[in-house]
């Protein structure tokens, strides 16, 4: 059984139609026009209340303070999940372990961490490549300068 929308649907309350039952609208209004007018007036009074509450004696709106606090929290969350921030923090650790990594002196977990970081960090990748070339050049010089025994 369908519900009647009020007097805008039918002139008689309850509906003359037997397939429709009469139901009052929200908050007892008989048609939607009355409900709309009432909600508009309530909305206007809420806006007026907000306007009067905007500037406290301190000069800063409470909503502005909340907005700044929310923006700070958002930045913290983004920084927490930012992969580049993680890479920059780890660069110092990786660069300290590069020489030991090239000499195979690191444990498996640390070596895997260095490899993973170097795969995604172009600066550390470039530094590792240059360091490996320098070490290879020094080893070549060392083998050439030492007399045969």
C-alpha positions as CSV (number, residue, x, y, z in Angstrom):
1,X,0.0,0.0,0.0
2,X,1.5,3.3,-1.1
3,X,1.6,6.3,1.3
4,X,-0.1,9.7,0.5
5,X,2.1,12.8,0.6
6,X,-0.5,14.9,2.2
7,X,-3.1,17.3,0.9
8,X,-1.1,18.1,-2.3
9,X,-1.8,14.5,-3.3
10,X,-5.5,14.4,-2.5
11,X,-8.2,16.9,-1.4
12,X,-9.6,14.7,1.3
13,X,-7.7,13.4,4.3
14,X,-7.4,10.4,4.5
15,X,-7.2,9.8,0.8
16,X,-10.3,8.9,-1.0
17,X,-8.4,6.3,-2.9
18,X,-8.5,2.9,-1.3
19,X,-5.1,1.9,-2.5
20,X,-3.3,4.8,-0.8
21,X,-3.3,5.5,3.0
22,X,-2.8,9.1,4.3
23,X,0.4,9.8,6.2
24,X,1.3,13.1,7.6
25,X,4.7,14.5,6.5
26,X,7.7,15.2,8.7
27,X,6.9,16.7,12.1
28,X,3.2,16.6,11.4
29,X,3.2,18.8,8.3
30,X,0.4,18.0,5.9
31,X,2.3,18.9,2.7
32,X,5.9,19.2,1.7
33,X,5.6,23.0,1.1
34,X,5.0,23.5,4.8
35,X,8.0,21.3,5.7
36,X,10.3,23.2,3.3
37,X,9.3,26.6,4.6
38,X,9.9,25.4,8.2
39,X,13.3,23.9,7.4
40,X,14.3,27.1,5.6
41,X,13.5,29.2,8.6
42,X,15.3,26.8,10.9
43,X,18.3,26.9,8.6
44,X,18.3,30.7,8.6
45,X,18.3,30.9,12.4
46,X,21.2,28.4,12.6
47,X,23.2,30.6,10.2
48,X,22.4,33.7,12.3
49,X,23.6,31.8,15.4
50,X,26.8,30.9,13.6
51,X,27.4,34.5,12.5
52,X,27.0,35.8,16.0
53,X,29.5,33.2,17.3
54,X,32.2,33.9,14.7
55,X,34.5,36.4,16.4
56,X,35.2,35.9,20.1
57,X,36.9,38.6,22.1
58,X,40.3,37.2,21.2
59,X,39.9,38.0,17.6
60,X,40.4,34.5,16.2
61,X,37.4,32.4,15.2
62,X,37.2,28.9,16.8
63,X,36.6,27.4,13.4
64,X,39.9,28.9,12.3
65,X,41.8,27.3,15.2
66,X,40.2,23.9,14.4
67,X,41.1,24.3,10.7
68,X,44.7,24.9,11.5
69,X,44.8,22.0,13.9
70,X,43.2,19.8,11.2
71,X,45.7,21.0,8.6
72,X,48.6,20.1,10.9
73,X,47.3,16.6,11.5
74,X,46.8,16.1,7.8
75,X,50.4,17.1,7.1
76,X,51.7,14.7,9.8
77,X,49.7,11.8,8.3
78,X,51.0,12.6,4.8
79,X,54.6,12.8,6.1
80,X,54.1,9.5,7.8
81,X,53.1,7.8,4.6
82,X,55.3,9.8,2.2
83,X,57.9,7.4,0.7
84,X,60.4,10.1,-0.1
85,X,60.5,11.3,3.5
86,X,61.3,7.7,4.4
87,X,64.1,7.6,1.8
88,X,65.6,10.8,2.9
89,X,65.7,9.7,6.5
90,X,67.3,6.4,5.6
91,X,69.8,7.9,3.2
92,X,72.2,8.7,6.1
93,X,72.0,5.1,7.3
94,X,72.5,3.6,3.8
95,X,75.4,5.9,3.0
96,X,77.1,4.8,6.2
97,X,76.8,1.2,5.1
98,X,77.7,1.5,1.4
99,X,81.4,0.6,1.8
100,X,80.6,-2.4,4.0
101,X,77.9,-3.4,1.4
102,X,80.5,-3.3,-1.4
103,X,82.9,-5.4,0.6
104,X,80.1,-7.9,1.5
105,X,80.6,-7.3,5.3
106,X,76.9,-6.7,6.1
107,X,74.4,-9.2,7.5
108,X,71.6,-10.3,5.1
109,X,68.9,-8.1,6.5
110,X,71.0,-4.9,6.4
111,X,72.3,-5.7,2.9
112,X,68.7,-6.3,1.7
113,X,67.7,-2.9,3.2
114,X,70.6,-1.2,1.4
115,X,69.6,-2.8,-1.9
116,X,66.0,-1.9,-1.6
117,X,66.8,1.7,-0.7
118,X,69.3,2.0,-3.6
119,X,66.8,0.6,-6.0
120,X,64.4,3.5,-5.3
121,X,66.7,6.4,-4.4
122,X,68.5,7.9,-7.4
123,X,71.0,9.9,-5.3
124,X,72.1,6.9,-3.3
125,X,72.2,4.8,-6.4
126,X,74.5,7.3,-8.1
127,X,76.7,7.5,-4.9
128,X,77.0,3.7,-4.7
129,X,77.9,3.5,-8.4
130,X,80.6,6.1,-8.0
131,X,81.9,4.5,-4.8
132,X,82.2,1.1,-6.5
133,X,84.1,2.7,-9.4
134,X,86.4,4.4,-7.0
135,X,87.1,1.2,-5.1
136,X,87.7,-0.7,-8.3
137,X,90.1,2.0,-9.5
138,X,92.0,1.9,-6.2
139,X,92.3,-1.9,-6.3
140,X,93.6,-1.7,-9.9
141,X,96.2,0.8,-8.8
142,X,97.2,-1.2,-5.8
143,X,97.6,-4.4,-7.9
144,X,99.7,-2.5,-10.5
145,X,102.0,-0.7,-8.0
146,X,102.8,-3.8,-5.9
147,X,106.0,-5.6,-7.1
148,X,105.7,-9.3,-7.8
149,X,106.9,-11.3,-4.9
